[in-house]
Amino acid sequence: MKILIINSGSSSIKYRLFDTKLTASLCKGIVERIGSKRSSLTHTKSKAKPTTLNVYAKNHEDAIKHIFNALTSKKDGVIASYKDLDGIGHRIVHGTEVFTKPRIITDKVIKTLERFNHLAPLHNPPAILAVRACKRLAKGIRQVGVFDTAFYNTIPDYAYIYGIPYEFYSKDRIRRYGFHGTSHKFVAKEAAKVLKKPLSKLKLITCHLGNGCSITAVKNAKAIDTSMGFTPLEGLLMGTRCGDIDPAVVLYIMDKRKLNIRQMDNLLNKESGILGLSGISNDMRDVLNALGKHNKRAELTVEIFLHRVKKYIGAYTASMDGLDAVVLTAGIGENAPLIRKRIQNDLKGFLKKLNAKLLVIPTNEELMIAQESAEILK
């Protein structure tokens, strides 16, 4: 079985093609700067050096065309034509309460998703554009939607409903949805393999720490709580997102600085977090490099980041009444030894009392999407 995985953003599309056994990728790549005359495609065939081409992708359909051209090229291609594909799996960030598991994408599914574009305006519309493009360019090939929010359909109502008038949930569906679900589900399954126990008998806290950060409590194979909420803004300190904040602070700043909604949204989502606190970068690597120069704001940023991670771990351990392992993953979780060492040292006594482990497991969202797509296609 050959499954093409598409992860579409507003100005880029990542792709990866998986082999028959869905264990290794035949190739991967990315189309960047969609809509710009400087757009490019970087294609990497398994065990080969990346090939970068200057391509003009004026829109998402153009980008998909270039991807199919790369997949079928005589030099670096891995399939004869799109007809060799058994299916196309799409990462779709927001499935709302409607899509709680992967689905074959039909016209009805597309129309339903479009009704909820306002819940994920930066993520879902580009994904739908890619779906429509694949439908036109790869006629007859079935497409599957795998939803980031689906993993959280097991969270109980007392954990996902906010303390505002109930009608905002009953009428407007304002609730905690959670994100990064595909990543959390993948590393939870991998952790069960490492611990040599069934996932259904484990209590795990999975920490996706990258430019976007989230923590999920997984009890007996089910997500029971997660740090991100109605949007990805809530929870941990992130690259440019503030995470948890007193809502009154937002109102105060808007009044004090005379900011409109759009300006405030930009401040919270794009100017805050690691970038806003450090004044250096939204990349934790740059902030960690500044620690050696005795940069006080860099030191403070790291401490705030670590404090929130540990706070959520403590809270979720209490919520699950126990813990078997904490799992670190994603860019920071996998590749920042100093952060990993600090978390390990700070939790050493805590984990020892619980007889719990700290694991580092690389995430592979594309493989998870391929596996879930294959299940549906079968």
Backbone torsions as a table, in degrees:
resi	resn	phi	psi	omega
1	MET	NA	130.4	177.6
2	LYS	-113.4	121.2	-178.0
3	ILE	-120.7	124.4	175.0
4	LEU	-93.2	126.8	-179.9
5	ILE	-105.0	129.1	-180.0
6	ILE	-116.9	127.7	176.7
7	ASN	-124.4	100.7	-169.8
8	SER	-99.8	130.1	173.2
9	GLY	-111.9	-177.0	-176.9
10	SER	-67.0	-32.4	-178.8
11	SER	-131.1	13.4	179.1
12	SER	-151.4	157.5	173.4
13	ILE	-135.5	119.5	172.8
14	LYS	-92.3	148.2	177.5
15	TYR	-144.1	157.2	176.8
16	ARG	-154.3	135.8	179.5
17	LEU	-109.8	124.5	-178.6
18	PHE	-101.9	151.5	-176.0
19	ASP	-81.8	-173.7	-175.7
20	THR	-57.6	-41.0	-176.0
21	LYS	-87.4	-3.2	179.4
22	LEU	56.4	37.0	178.0
23	THR	-115.2	-26.2	-179.5
24	ALA	-133.9	151.4	179.3
25	SER	-94.9	140.1	178.2
26	LEU	-78.9	-31.6	177.5
27	CYS	-166.0	166.2	176.8
28	LYS	-150.2	166.8	178.2
29	GLY	-178.9	-178.3	179.9
30	ILE	-152.5	137.9	169.3
31	VAL	-102.4	123.7	-176.6
32	GLU	-116.0	159.7	177.7
33	ARG	57.5	45.5	176.6
34	ILE	-60.6	133.4	-178.2
35	GLY	95.9	-7.6	-179.9
36	SER	-112.5	150.0	176.7
37	LYS	-72.6	-6.8	175.9
38	ARG	-97.0	13.6	-178.4
39	SER	-63.2	151.6	-177.4
40	SER	-146.3	160.0	175.3
41	LEU	-125.3	125.1	174.5
42	THR	-109.8	120.2	-175.1
43	HIS	-120.8	130.3	-179.6
44	THR	-125.5	112.3	173.9
45	LYS	-80.0	147.3	-177.2
46	SER	-49.5	127.6	177.2
47	LYS	65.1	17.6	178.0
48	ALA	-119.3	165.0	178.2
49	LYS	-76.2	147.7	179.6
50	PRO	-63.0	145.0	174.1
51	THR	-114.8	123.5	179.9
52	THR	-110.6	128.5	-179.2
53	LEU	-121.2	140.6	171.0
54	ASN	-81.8	114.4	-179.5
55	VAL	-128.8	148.2	176.8
56	TYR	-97.6	107.3	177.3
57	ALA	-110.0	94.4	-176.7
58	LYS	-73.9	-20.3	178.3
59	ASN	-154.7	-177.5	-175.9
60	HIS	-67.5	-31.3	178.7
61	GLU	-67.2	-40.2	174.9
62	ASP	-59.3	-43.0	-179.2
63	ALA	-61.3	-43.5	178.2
64	ILE	-63.3	-39.4	176.9
65	LYS	-57.9	-45.3	-179.4
66	HIS	-64.8	-36.1	178.0
67	ILE	-63.9	-46.6	178.2
68	PHE	-62.8	-37.0	176.8
69	ASN	-62.6	-39.6	179.0
70	ALA	-67.6	-40.0	-178.9
71	LEU	-65.8	-28.2	-174.8
72	THR	-110.8	7.1	-177.7
73	SER	-66.6	150.3	-178.5
74	LYS	-67.1	-30.9	-176.6
75	LYS	-80.9	-54.4	-173.0
76	ASP	-116.4	3.2	-176.5
77	GLY	-69.3	159.9	-178.4
78	VAL	-126.5	-6.6	175.8
79	ILE	-135.6	156.8	-179.8
80	ALA	-75.2	-40.3	178.1
81	SER	-158.7	171.5	-179.6
82	TYR	-61.1	-20.3	-178.7
83	LYS	-68.5	-13.9	175.6
84	ASP	-76.6	-11.4	179.9
85	LEU	-77.8	139.9	174.9
86	ASP	-90.4	-17.6	178.6
87	GLY	178.0	164.8	176.5
88	ILE	-124.6	122.7	179.1
89	GLY	-103.8	132.7	-179.5
90	HIS	-113.5	134.4	169.2
91	ARG	-80.4	119.6	176.5
92	ILE	-119.9	120.6	-171.1
93	VAL	-64.2	-48.9	-171.4
94	HIS	-115.9	116.9	177.0
95	GLY	-105.8	3.1	-176.6
96	THR	52.2	-154.1	177.5
97	GLU	-88.8	-3.0	-176.9
98	VAL	-80.4	-44.6	-174.4
99	PHE	-105.6	96.5	-175.9
100	THR	-103.2	6.9	174.7
101	LYS	-158.6	165.0	179.7
102	PRO	-57.6	146.8	-177.6
103	ARG	-137.2	144.3	167.3
104	ILE	-63.9	132.1	-175.7
105	ILE	-87.0	114.1	176.2
106	THR	-110.7	175.5	176.1
107	ASP	-59.2	-37.8	-180.0
108	LYS	-65.0	-41.0	178.2
109	VAL	-63.0	-43.4	179.6
110	ILE	-60.4	-45.7	-179.4
111	LYS	-63.0	-38.9	178.1
112	THR	-65.2	-43.3	178.4
113	LEU	-61.4	-40.5	-179.0
114	GLU	-64.1	-28.5	177.2
115	ARG	-64.9	-23.9	-176.0
116	PHE	-111.4	20.1	179.2
117	ASN	-57.6	-30.1	-177.6
118	HIS	-66.0	-19.5	179.5
119	LEU	-78.7	-23.0	177.8
120	ALA	-144.3	66.5	-173.0
121	PRO	-63.6	-23.6	-179.5
122	LEU	-89.4	-19.5	-171.9
123	HIS	-112.3	-48.8	-173.4
124	ASN	-69.6	-44.0	-180.0
125	PRO	-55.6	-44.9	177.1
126	PRO	-62.1	-35.8	178.7
127	ALA	-64.1	-40.8	179.5
128	ILE	-67.4	-37.4	175.8
129	LEU	-59.6	-41.8	179.9
130	ALA	-67.3	-39.4	177.9
131	VAL	-61.1	-47.7	-179.8
132	ARG	-63.3	-38.7	179.2
133	ALA	-65.2	-44.1	178.9
134	CYS	-64.4	-34.6	179.7
135	LYS	-64.2	-37.3	-179.5
136	ARG	-79.0	-36.9	-172.7
137	LEU	-91.7	-20.2	-179.6
138	ALA	-127.2	63.1	-174.7
139	LYS	-60.4	133.2	177.4
140	GLY	91.4	-13.9	178.6
141	ILE	-86.4	123.5	-177.8
142	ARG	-71.0	143.8	179.6
143	GLN	-117.8	144.8	-178.4
144	VAL	-123.2	136.0	173.2
145	GLY	-99.2	124.9	175.0
146	VAL	-113.8	121.7	-167.1
147	PHE	-103.4	130.0	178.9
148	ASP	-59.7	-32.1	-176.2
149	THR	-81.9	-14.4	-172.3
150	ALA	-61.7	-35.7	-178.1
151	PHE	-60.2	-21.4	-174.5
152	TYR	-96.6	10.7	179.8
153	ASN	-70.2	-9.2	178.7
154	THR	-92.2	-5.4	179.4
155	ILE	-65.7	130.8	-179.5
156	PRO	-68.1	156.3	-175.2
157	ASP	-60.7	-33.2	-179.3
158	TYR	-68.6	-14.6	178.1
159	ALA	-98.8	-17.7	-178.2
160	TYR	-110.0	-10.7	179.5
161	ILE	-93.5	132.2	-179.5
162	TYR	-82.8	161.6	-178.5
163	GLY	-84.4	50.0	174.8
164	ILE	-118.9	167.9	-178.5
165	PRO	-47.1	133.7	-171.6
166	TYR	-57.8	-27.4	-178.1
167	GLU	-62.2	-24.0	177.8
168	PHE	-68.4	-24.4	172.1
169	TYR	-86.0	-48.9	-174.3
170	SER	-65.0	-32.1	-177.9
171	LYS	-102.1	-39.9	-173.8
172	ASP	-105.9	-3.3	178.9
173	ARG	57.4	35.3	174.3
174	ILE	-80.1	118.0	-176.5
175	ARG	-163.2	174.6	172.6
176	ARG	-77.5	123.0	177.9
177	TYR	-103.9	-39.6	-178.1
178	GLY	80.4	149.6	-179.0
179	PHE	-141.0	178.2	-173.9
180	HIS	63.3	19.9	-174.4
181	GLY	-59.2	-36.1	-179.5
182	THR	-64.3	-40.8	178.4
183	SER	-66.7	-46.9	-179.5
184	HIS	-61.7	-41.4	179.8
185	LYS	-64.6	-41.9	-179.0
186	PHE	-62.5	-50.5	-176.2
187	VAL	-71.2	-28.0	175.5
188	ALA	-63.9	-43.5	177.8
189	LYS	-64.4	-40.6	179.0
190	GLU	-67.2	-36.3	178.5
191	ALA	-62.2	-39.4	178.5
192	ALA	-60.6	-37.8	177.8
193	LYS	-65.8	-43.4	-179.9
194	VAL	-63.8	-42.1	-178.1
195	LEU	-80.4	-10.2	178.7
196	LYS	57.8	43.6	177.0
197	LYS	-137.9	153.2	176.1
198	PRO	-64.9	140.1	178.2
199	LEU	-58.8	-30.7	-179.1
200	SER	-67.1	-8.6	-179.5
201	LYS	-118.4	16.6	-176.5
202	LEU	-116.0	152.5	171.0
203	LYS	-116.9	110.9	-174.6
204	LEU	-122.6	149.8	168.9
205	ILE	-120.8	111.7	-177.5
206	THR	-98.9	130.6	-174.9
207	CYS	-118.5	104.3	176.0
208	HIS	-89.2	102.0	-174.8
209	LEU	-115.0	103.0	178.4
210	GLY	-142.4	-143.8	172.6
211	ASN	-67.3	-36.6	167.5
212	GLY	-103.2	138.6	-175.6
213	CYS	-128.1	139.7	174.7
214	SER	-154.1	154.6	178.3
215	ILE	-126.2	138.6	-179.5
216	THR	-130.1	138.1	173.2
217	ALA	-93.5	121.4	-179.1
218	VAL	-117.2	111.6	-178.5
219	LYS	-117.9	121.4	179.0
220	ASN	54.2	46.4	176.1
221	ALA	74.2	4.6	-179.0
222	LYS	-119.6	137.8	172.9
223	ALA	-72.2	126.6	-180.0
224	ILE	-114.0	-11.1	174.4
225	ASP	-168.2	157.4	178.7
226	THR	-154.4	154.1	-170.9
227	SER	-79.1	-33.2	176.8
228	MET	-75.1	154.4	-171.1
229	GLY	-120.8	-124.1	177.9
230	PHE	-62.6	-33.1	174.2
231	THR	-131.9	173.5	177.1
232	PRO	-74.6	8.5	-175.7
233	LEU	-79.0	-27.9	-173.4
234	GLU	-78.0	154.9	169.8
235	GLY	107.5	-127.8	-174.1
236	LEU	-71.2	164.3	170.1
237	LEU	-70.3	133.5	-176.9
238	MET	-126.9	-175.8	-176.7
239	GLY	-52.3	-54.6	179.8
240	THR	-127.9	0.5	-179.6
241	ARG	-100.4	142.8	-173.8
242	CYS	-75.4	-26.8	-173.6
243	GLY	73.8	-153.7	-175.6
244	ASP	-55.4	134.4	179.4
245	ILE	-155.7	147.0	173.8
246	ASP	-64.4	122.2	-178.9
247	PRO	-56.3	-27.6	179.9
248	ALA	-66.4	-26.8	177.0
249	VAL	-62.8	-39.1	179.3
250	VAL	-61.8	-47.5	179.8
251	LEU	-62.8	-40.9	-179.3
252	TYR	-63.2	-47.0	-178.8
253	ILE	-64.0	-42.5	-180.0
254	MET	-60.6	-40.2	179.7
255	ASP	-72.5	-45.4	-176.0
256	LYS	-66.4	-43.3	-176.4
257	ARG	-97.3	0.3	-179.7
258	LYS	56.2	47.9	-180.0
259	LEU	-92.4	143.1	173.6
260	ASN	-88.0	178.4	-175.1
261	ILE	-60.9	-43.9	-178.9
262	ARG	-62.5	-41.8	179.8
263	GLN	-66.3	-40.1	-180.0
264	MET	-67.6	-40.2	177.6
265	ASP	-60.4	-42.0	179.0
266	ASN	-64.5	-41.0	179.6
267	LEU	-61.7	-46.7	-175.7
268	LEU	-71.9	-36.8	-173.5
269	ASN	-94.8	-27.7	-171.9
270	LYS	-122.7	-13.3	-176.1
271	GLU	-119.1	2.1	-174.5
272	SER	-106.9	-150.6	177.0
273	GLY	61.0	-144.7	-178.2
274	ILE	-59.9	-40.0	178.5
275	LEU	-63.2	-52.2	-176.0
276	GLY	-65.3	-39.2	-178.4
277	LEU	-73.8	-45.5	-174.8
278	SER	-78.9	-32.8	-173.7
279	GLY	70.9	11.3	-176.6
280	ILE	-107.8	-56.6	-172.4
281	SER	-169.4	163.3	172.5
282	ASN	-88.7	-2.5	-178.0
283	ASP	-95.2	120.6	-177.9
284	MET	-59.7	-29.2	179.2
285	ARG	-60.5	-40.8	179.2
286	ASP	-67.2	-38.0	179.7
287	VAL	-68.3	-41.9	178.6
288	LEU	-64.6	-36.2	177.3
289	ASN	-63.6	-30.4	-178.8
290	ALA	-76.5	-15.3	-179.8
291	LEU	-62.2	-36.5	-179.7
292	GLY	-67.8	-14.7	178.7
293	LYS	-98.4	12.5	179.1
294	HIS	56.8	41.7	177.9
295	ASN	-79.3	112.1	-174.1
296	LYS	-63.5	-38.9	-179.4
297	ARG	-70.4	-33.6	175.6
298	ALA	-64.9	-43.5	178.5
299	GLU	-61.4	-43.7	179.5
300	LEU	-63.5	-42.8	-179.8
301	THR	-59.4	-44.8	179.2
302	VAL	-63.9	-41.9	-179.6
303	GLU	-64.2	-41.6	178.6
304	ILE	-64.7	-42.7	178.9
305	PHE	-59.0	-49.3	-178.5
306	LEU	-66.0	-39.5	-179.2
307	HIS	-59.2	-44.0	-178.3
308	ARG	-68.2	-38.8	178.0
309	VAL	-60.6	-48.0	-177.9
310	LYS	-66.6	-35.9	180.0
311	LYS	-62.9	-44.1	179.3
312	TYR	-67.7	-37.8	178.3
313	ILE	-61.3	-43.4	178.3
314	GLY	-63.2	-44.6	-178.4
315	ALA	-64.4	-43.1	-177.5
316	TYR	-73.0	-29.6	174.5
317	THR	-63.2	-43.6	177.6
318	ALA	-64.3	-40.9	-179.0
319	SER	-62.8	-36.3	-179.6
320	MET	-90.0	-7.0	-177.3
321	ASP	56.8	49.8	177.9
322	GLY	142.4	173.0	-177.6
323	LEU	-160.6	135.1	174.6
324	ASP	-102.5	-34.5	-179.4
325	ALA	-163.7	148.2	168.1
326	VAL	-104.6	131.4	-178.1
327	VAL	-115.4	125.1	175.9
328	LEU	-102.4	137.3	179.4
329	THR	-152.5	176.9	179.8
330	ALA	76.0	-176.1	-169.3
331	GLY	-49.8	-53.4	-179.5
332	ILE	-76.2	-45.5	-177.4
333	GLY	-59.2	-35.8	-177.4
334	GLU	-90.6	-30.7	-165.6
335	ASN	-122.3	10.3	179.1
336	ALA	-117.4	88.5	-176.2
337	PRO	-55.8	-37.4	-178.1
338	LEU	-64.8	-43.8	178.0
339	ILE	-63.2	-44.4	-179.7
340	ARG	-61.4	-43.2	-178.8
341	LYS	-65.9	-40.2	179.0
342	ARG	-63.9	-44.0	178.9
343	ILE	-62.7	-42.8	-179.3
344	GLN	-62.9	-46.4	-179.3
345	ASN	-66.9	-42.6	-176.8
346	ASP	-69.1	-27.3	-178.3
347	LEU	-101.5	4.6	-173.0
348	LYS	-53.7	-53.6	-179.9
349	GLY	-66.6	-39.4	180.0
350	PHE	-60.9	-47.8	-178.9
351	LEU	-69.3	-36.0	-179.7
352	LYS	-63.8	-42.0	179.0
353	LYS	-62.9	-33.5	-178.2
354	LEU	-90.8	-4.2	-174.7
355	ASN	56.1	42.0	-177.7
356	ALA	-107.7	158.6	-177.6
357	LYS	-112.8	157.9	171.2
358	LEU	-110.4	119.6	-177.5
359	LEU	-115.6	147.6	171.2
360	VAL	-116.0	116.3	-176.3
361	ILE	-128.9	119.6	177.6
362	PRO	-61.9	134.3	177.9
363	THR	-82.4	157.0	177.3
364	ASN	-149.8	78.4	-176.7
365	GLU	-63.6	-37.2	-178.9
366	GLU	-62.9	-40.9	178.5
367	LEU	-65.4	-40.0	178.2
368	MET	-62.5	-41.8	178.7
369	ILE	-64.7	-40.7	179.2
370	ALA	-63.2	-43.9	-179.6
371	GLN	-65.0	-42.6	-179.0
372	GLU	-70.7	-34.6	176.8
373	SER	-64.3	-43.1	-179.8
374	ALA	-60.8	-39.8	179.4
375	GLU	-58.5	-45.8	-178.5
376	ILE	-68.3	-42.2	-177.5
377	LEU	-65.4	-31.5	177.9
378	LYS	-68.5	NA	NA
